[in-house]
Amino acid sequence: MNIPKLNKHSLIFPNPNDANEDGIVAWGGDLNPSRLIRAYQNGIFPWYAKDDPIIWWSTNPRLIMELDDFKLSRSLKKSMKKFKYKFDANFKEVMKQCSSVKRENQNGTWIQDEIIEAYSVLNDMNMAHSIESYQDGKLVGGLYGVVVGKVFCGESMFSLVNDASKSAYAVLIKHLKFWGYDFVDCQVPTQHLKSLGAKEVTREYFLDRLQKAKMQTVEHRWEINILEK
């Protein structure tokens, strides 16, 4: 199968259901905000190595987290009390920390400078957000993602202290439920996220859910306002 090349002068993506067996939809194009937003609205995300062209994906199966399925263990609930949390206080630093994390079966990082700059623009547009864990005033964990209607599309997380990223994720889930979001798109299946309650679904099912959820809006401010004392 020939993988379509995107036209830099057009924001149109191929149908994600026409992705190849690996989940690749297209290659090329750029990371301008309009293209990124259009990609996420169609269940497509960029993921590529340094010095490679931009590769656009829509994986099958897809990993999602139903908000009511999140597994909050006793140990994690206890760990959550060790940290203070903020939304969007240090978005770019969260991305930089995510880029430096060594991951199993990965050489280097896909979160390059151009990715950090592109998603920082989305953050300025209120389309991308970070949730951050602090300990003694220091950023020690967190994650970031993109919002599409009532879906939070998780991108990456990091942790410098045990449970710092999982605690941030738990805080995010709690707020998303309170605000009325539908689910979290976790993209590529991992055992870590499955252990927290995420499940694999077909691309067709995911795109159907996304199509409905992206047409809805959630009115709220990204701030910590419902944490238990």
N, C-alpha and C positions, 0 to 999 in steps of 0.2 A: 504494500500500500504506500503510495506517495503521500507524504505529509504536506498539507497545504502551507504555503508561505503567506504571511499576512502582508497586506499593503499598508505602508506607513501613512498613506493618505486616506485610509478608510478604517473605521472602527468595527467593521463587521467581522464576526468570528464564524467559523464553520460550526455546524450543529455538533454539540458535544457528544451526542449519541453516535456520531460518525468517527469518534476517536479510534486510534488503532488499538491493538490488543494490550498494549502497555499503558494506554490511557492518554496518549499524546494527541492533542487536537490540532495544533498548528505550531509553526515556529516563525521567528522574526518579529517585525513590528517594533514597538518601543514601550516605554513604561510611563507614558504621559497619563495624568490622572483620569481623563475621560476613558482611555482604553482599559485601565485597571478596573475602574468601576463597571464598565460594560462586561468585562471578563467575569467578575464576581457575580454580577447579575445573571450570568448564564452558567454558573457553576464551574467556571474555569479559573485556574490560577497559574502564575508563572513559577517555574522551578528549573534552575539551570546552573551549570558549573561556570566558574570563572573562565573567560576567554571563549566560551561557547555562545552561540546565538540564543536569544530568549526562546525558551520552550514553554508552551502552554498546555496544561493538563486538565483532564476531567477523568478521575480514576474510577475504576469499576472492579471490585466493590468500593463503596465510599464509607467512611467512618463518620458517624454522627453521635452526638450526645443529647438524648432526651433529658430535659432539665430535671425531671422527676426521677431519673434513673441514676443520678450522680450518687456515688457511694461515699458517704462521709463516715469514716471509721472513727472509733473512739480516740485512737492515737492521733489521727489527723485533727480532730476537733480540739484536742489538747494542744497540739502544735500551733494551731492558729492563734492561740493567745500569746504566742511569743513575738508576734509581729504587729507593726502598724501598717496600714494600707492606704494607698492613694491611686486615683485614676489620673492618667495623663500628666503627671507631674514631671516625668523624665522619659518621655516616649522614645526619643532617639537613643538614649543610653540603654534602655531596655533592648532595643534592636541590636546595638553594638555588643551587649553582653550575650545575647542569643547567638550572634555570629561567632563568638569566641568559644562557645561550648563544644567540647569534643564529644562526638556522637558515635555510637557503635556502627560499624560498617560504612562510615563516611570519612572521606579524606578531604579536609578543608571545609569550606562553608559555602552555601548558596546565597547567604545574606551578605552580598557585596555592597560597596559604597553606593552604587547606583540604586540598589534596592532600598537601602536605608533612606536615601534622599527622596525617592519616589513615595514611599509609605509615610514619610514625615509630612509630605505635602497633603496626603490623605488625612493625616491627623489634624493638620491645620484646617482642613475642610470639614472636620467633625465626622469623617467617614471611617477613620481607623483610631483605635484606642488601645491603651495599655493599662494593666492593673499591676501594681507594684507592691512588693513586700519590703519593709524597712525594719532594721534592728539597730538600736542605738543610733538612729539617724542615718544609717548607711543602707543604700539599696543592695539587697541581698537576694532578690528573686523577683520573678514576674513573667508576664506573657503579653503578647499583643495580637491584634487581629483586626479584621475589617467588618463593618456592619452593612448588611444588605437587608433593608426592611426590618423584619422581625427575626433575622438570623445573625448570629455572631460567627464569623468565619475565623477560627483560630489559626494562627500562623506558626508561632514558635514560642518556647518558654526557656527560662534558664533558672538555675538555683546555685547560689554560692554557699548556702546553709541548708542543712537537711530540712526538707518539707517546705522550703520557702516558696517554690513555684506551685506546689500542690495546694498550699494554703491560699495563695493568690487566686488560683483557679476556683477553689471552693467559694471564696468571696465573690468572684465574678458570677458564678452560677447562682448564688443567692440573690444577687442584684438583678440578674437577667430574669429570674422567676418573678421577682417583685415588680419589675418594670413591664412584664407581659411579653417577653420574647418567646419564640417558638422552640428553637433548638440551637445547638452549636454544631457547626460544620467542622469536623476534625480532619477532613481531607484524607490523608493516607493512613490506613490501619497500622496501629502500633500496640504492642502488648501493654505498655504503660497506660495508655488512655483506656484500653479495654478493661484494665484492672480497676479503673475509676468509674466504670459503668457505660462506656461508649460501646456502640454496636455497629456491625457492618450491615449495610443495606445496598441494594442494587443502585446503579447510576440512575436508572429510570425512576425508581422510587424517590431518590434524593432530588432529582430535577423537578419532579411533580410537587414535592413539598416546598422546594425553593420557589417555584413559580407562584405558588399561593402566598407564601410568606413575604416575598419581596415586594408585593403590591401593597403591603400594609406598613404603617409607620408607628413608631413608638415615641411618645412625647415624654421626655425626661431629661434631666441634666446628668452628665457623667460625674458623679461625686459619691463619696462614701456617706451614706445617710441611713442605712438600716442595720448596721452591725449590732449584734448583741453585746451588751456591756459585760 
